[in-house]
Amino acid sequence: MRSWTIEEWRRPGPTARQRSSDLWTGFAVAAVAVFSLFLLRSTGYYHSDHAPAIPEQIFWAVVTTLPLAWRRRFPDVVAVVISVCFIIAQVRFSQEQMITTYALFAAIYTLGAWGPDRQRARIVRLVIIAVMFAWLTVSYALYRDIIAVSTSDASGELPQFWSAIFVGYLQNVVYFAFTYLMGDAAWHSVWRRHQLEEQAAELRAAQEAAAGRAVLDERVRIARELHDVVAHHVSVMGIQASACRRALTKDPDKAVTALTAIEHGARTAVDELRRMLGALRASTPVAVEGPVAGIDRIEEIADRAREAGLEVHFGTYGEPAALPDSLSQAAYRIVQESVTNTLKHAQAGTLDIRVRYLAGELELDVADDGRGGTGAGSSGMGLIGMRERVTVHDGTLEAGRRSTGGFRVRVRLPYSSSTVGSTA
């Protein structure tokens, strides 16, 4: 989303409702100006022997106020037109100078509040104000006698003529300064509201992106779980099926045992797939229902590997500690993936699984006597998945061929002895 500077930003133009409102306002102000003209004529205000005929005075009252009907659509043009007509009307001694004065201030205010080009709006307003003060000075010079007559009843504490001039300048300074500053204040108010709306939109977009990333991260995590589950159980089932095929005619009892293991592995895999796919179908991150595989179930992995025909040595060393659920599950999946790689790629006969509780660290050691494969399947999620799990828990991973033959995976995962329960 583009971030505008205060000078680059352009205020959106008026809405259809605002344009309609301006149109009716312009006609209404013009009508009030004509009515004011007749009131002023009737009371004798601004009377002059040089005043034009009534039709011309009506004309100047209308053309000086009617442009307000387009004040927000063309603020600069309207301000210039009204200013020019205002001065000409005074030159022609038109008696309506009250409503037209307000129309002039409204036009200058609108240019400050709605001018699309800030620099041009600023220059046009300053030029108009400068011209008005110049005309005020000229009018004082041209009509000094009229001013002197209009102040003939003065008290006399100060010079009559100069007091009238000072009052005129002071009034105009206050009016024009107020109009100029109020126009700028209105424009800046809209600018600040635009900034808040833009920031709110950016915040909403960031929240949506964060929610999308959370969903994606959760799906990637579940996909990794699916890989581990499918790869492990299918590998065990494949080995058991091979053993069953070889023993079917020679040792039926052994074949039955292998088939039972295949059946159990298939059910377990289907159950885990069902609950994880249920989580994948959800539109938001959800907790996977069912028992969570943790470090206390690592012995089940050893049993399945043993059923698959491997000679398995499993041991737990040290005083077991209460681990966070996320770390316990990561330990289970790391051992499961290591055993899966052994079953699929190593062609090993012996497997050694050791779990050690050290001072503030959990060590997982899985070694085989196979041909020392890479530890990664064709999907590329073997060691990569382990490394991601280890990185999440700030642990270390060592994986490679052993000097005595075979492959070894050793992982150390730090934990705090005071941390108990779920941190997932």
N, C-alpha and C positions, 0 to 999 in steps of 0.2 A: 504494500500500500504506500502511495506517495506521501512524503512528509513535506507540506508546503511551508515556505517562509512567510512572514507577515506581509511582505511586499509582493510576493508572487501570487498569493491567494486571491481569487476572484469570488466575490459574494454571488451566490446564485441569484438570478433575476427574479422578479416578482412572480408570484403564482397567478393563476387565472382569477382567483378570488380577490387578490390584492389589486390586480389591474382593474377589475370591475369596481372595487371600492374607490380607487383613485378617480375613475371616470365620473362616478356620482358625486364624489367630493368636489371635483373641479367645477361641475355645473352648479352645485350648491353654493360654493364660495363665490362664483361669478354672480349668482342671483343675489346673494347677501351684499356683495359689493355695490350692485345697482341700487338696492334698497337703501344702503348706507349713504350713497350719493345723494338721494333725494332727502334723507334726513339731515345731512350736513348742509345742503342748500337751504332747507327750511329753517335751520337754526342759525344760519349765517356764518358757520365756521369756514375758514379758508376762502372767504369771499374776496373776489378781486375783480376790478373792472376789466382786466385782461382775460378773464375766464372765457373759454369757447362756448359754443352753443351746447344745449343739452345732448343732442345726438352724439357729438364728438366726445363729451365727457363720459357718456354711457359706453362708447366704443373703447376708450382707454381703461375704464373700470373693468370691462370684460376681458380685453386682451392681456391685461396685467395679471388676471387671476385664473382665467380659464385654462392656461397651460398646466396648472396643477393636476389636471386630469391625466397627464402623462408623466407625472413627476418621477415615478419609480422606474418607468421603462426607459426614459431618456433624461436622466437627472441633470447632466451637464448642459444639454440643449435647453431644457426648461429653465434652468437657473439663468442662463445668458439671456433668453428671450424676456423673461420677467424683469430682469435688471434693466435691460434696454427700454422696455415699455414703461417701467417705473420712472426712469429719468425723463423720458419724453413727455409723459403725463404731467410731471412737475413743471417742465419747461412750458407746457401748454396751459398751466394753471388749472388743471383739472381738480375739482374740489374733493374727489374721493381719494384720501391719502391715509385712511385708517386701515381698511381691510387689505388694500394693496400693499401696505407696509408689512402686514402679517404674511401675506402671500410671498413677499420677497424673502423674509426670514425662513419660511417653510421651504422655499426652493433651495436656499443655501444649506439648510439643515439636511434636506433629502440628498443633496449632492455629497455631503460628508458621510451620510449613513449608507448610501446605495451606490456611490460612484464605483464603477467596476475597475477603473485604473486609478490607484491611490495617488500616484504622483500627479496625474492630470487633474483629479478632483481637488487636490491640495492647491495646485497652481491656479485653477479657474476660480476657486473660492477667494484666494488672496487677491487675485486681479479684480474680481467683482467688488470686494471690500475696499480695495485701494481706489477704484473708480468712484465708488460711492462717497468716500471721504473727499476725493478731489472735487466731485460735483457739489458736496456740501460747502467746501471752501469757496468755489466759484459762486454759488448761490448767495452766500453771505456777502460777497463782494458786489454782486450785481443788484441785490435787493436790500441794500443797507437801509434805505429810507423806509421800506416796508417793515423791516425788523424794528427800527427805531419807533415807528408809530405803534406797533403791536406791544411795545414795552413802555409806553408813555405813562402808565400808572404805576411804575416801579417805585419802591420805597426810597431808593437813592443811596443805600449804604455802599454800594459798589457801582462802577460805571455800567449803565444800562446795556449798551451795545456789546461790550466785551463779556458781560455776565451772560447774555443770551447766547453768544457764540460758545462760551465755555460749557454751558448747560447742554447745548446741542451736540457738541463733540463728546461730552461725557456720556450722554444717553446712547449715542451711536456706538461708542466704544463698548459699553456694557452689552447692548443688544447683539452686536455682531460677534463679540468674543463669546458670549453665551451660546449663540447659534452655531458658531464654528466648533466650539468644544463639545457641545451636545451631539453634533453630527459625528464627530470622531468617536465619542464614547459609545454611541449606538453601533457604529461599525465594529469597534473592538469587542463589544459584547457579543455580537454575532460571530466574530472570529474565535473568541474563546469557547463559545458553544460548539463551533465546528471542531476545534481541537479536542474537546471532551468527547464528541461523537466519534471522531477518528480514533482516539485512544481506546474508547469503549469497543469499537469495531475490531481494533487490533487485539485487544484483550480477549474478545470472544473468539477470534480466529486462533489465537494462541491456545486458548482453552480447548477448542475443538481439535487442534493439531495434537495437543498433549493427550487428549482422550483417544485420538486415533492411534498415537504411538503406543499408548498403554494397551489398547486392544491388540495391536500388532505384536508387541512384546509378549503379551500373554499367549497369543496364538503360536508364536515362534517357540515359546517355552513348552507349550503342549505338543507341538510338532516334534520337539526334541524328545519329549517323554514317549510319544508314539514310536519314534525310531528305536528308542532303547527297548521298549516293551516288545515290539514286533521282532526286532533283530534277535533279541535274546531267546524268546520263546520259539520262534521259527527255527533258529539254529539248533536248539535242544531237540525239537521235534524231528528235524532232519536227521540228526545223529541217531535218535532212538528208532526212527523208521529204518535207517540203514542196518542197525543192529537187529531189528525185528526180522528184516528180510533174510539176513544171514542165519538167524537162529530158528526160523519158522519150521524147517524140516528136521533140524538136528536137536533143537532144545525148545519144544513148544512152551514150557513154563517160562523160560527166559523171554520168549517172544511175547507172551501174555503180559509180562512185567513191563516190557518196552511199550506195548500198546497202551497199557494203563497210564504210563508216564506221558505218552503222546496225548491221550485224552485229557488228562489233568492240565497239561500245558496249554492245550487248545482252549479249554474252558477259561483258564486264567487269562489268557491273551484276549479272548473275546470280551470278557468282563471289563478288563482295563480299557480296551478299545472303545467299548460302548460308553463308558463314563467320560472318557476324554473327548470323544467325538461330540458328545452332548455339550461339553464346554465350548468346543469349536463352533457349534451352531449358534451359540449365544452372541448377541450383538455387542455386549459389554463384558468386561472381564468378570468371570465368576469362579468361585472355588470349585475344584473338582471334588465331587462327592465320593464317598467310599473310603476305605482304609488307605492311609498314606504309607507308601513304602519308605521305610526308614532303616537306620543302621541295625535295629534289632532283627531285621529280616534278611540280613546278609547271609546268615547260615542257610536260608532257603536256597539262595543262589548256589552255594557250595553243594547242597543236596542234589539240585538239578544237574549240576555238572557231574556229580558222582554217578547219577542215574544214566547220564549220557556216556559213561564208560571211562571217564578220567579217574585217575587216582588223586584224590583231593585231600589236602592237608589244610585244615582251618583252625585258626586260633585267635583268641582275644587276649590281649595283654594289658596290664595296668588296671587301675580302678575306673570302671565305667562312669562317665559323667553325664549329667542331663544336658543334652545338646539342643540348640534351637531346631525347630522342625525343618527349616530350609536347609540347614547344614546337614542334618541327619538324612534328609532325602537326597541331597547331592552326593553324600558318601555312598548311599545305596546304589544310585545310578552310575557312579564312577566304577564301582566294583562290578556291577552288572555289565557295563560296556566292556570292561577289561576281560571278563570271562567270556563274553560273546565273541570278542575278537580271537580269543584262544580257540574257542570251538570252531569258528569259521575259517580261520586262516593258519593257525599255528601247527596243526597236525601233531599236537602234544599228547603225551601219555600221563604226565603228572602236572598238577596244578597246586600252587601254594598260595593261600589267602591268609593274610595276617592283618588284624586290626589292633593298633596300639594307642592307648591313651597316655600321652606324654604330658609334660607340664604346660598346660595351656594350648596344646596342639593335639589334633587327631591325625594319626598316620595310617594310611592305607597302603598295603604292600601286596601286589598280585604278581606272581611270577610263574612261568611255565618252562618246560624243557623242549618246546617245539622248535620249529625252524627259524623262529625270530622274525615274524612278519612286521609290517609297518604299524599295525595296530589300528588301521583304518579300513573300512569297507569301501565298496565302490561308490557309495553315496557321499563319502567324504565327511561323515559326521561322527567318526570314531574318536580319534584323539582331539579333533576340533571341538566336539561336544564336551569332552572331559576338560579341556583347557578353559572353555568358557565357564564351566561350573566352578573350576578352581579359581579363576580370576574374580568371579563375583564375590567369593569369600576370602579374597586376599591371600590365597594359599600358593603353594609351589607344586609343580608337576615335573617329575622325571620319568621319561619313557625311552626305552631303547633296548638293543640287544645285550644280552649278558655275555660276559667273557667265557663263561662255562657252557654257553649254549642256551637258547631260548630267549624269551622276551620278558621284560619286567616293567611294571608301572608302579611308581611310588608317589604318593600324594601326601602333602601335609597341609592341614586346614586348621588355622588358629581359631580358638574360641575362648570366650570369657567364662570362667567358672561361675560367675554370678548371673549369667544369662540363662534363663530357663524359660521354656515354653515357646510358643510360635513367634517367629519374626518374619514369616513369609508375607 
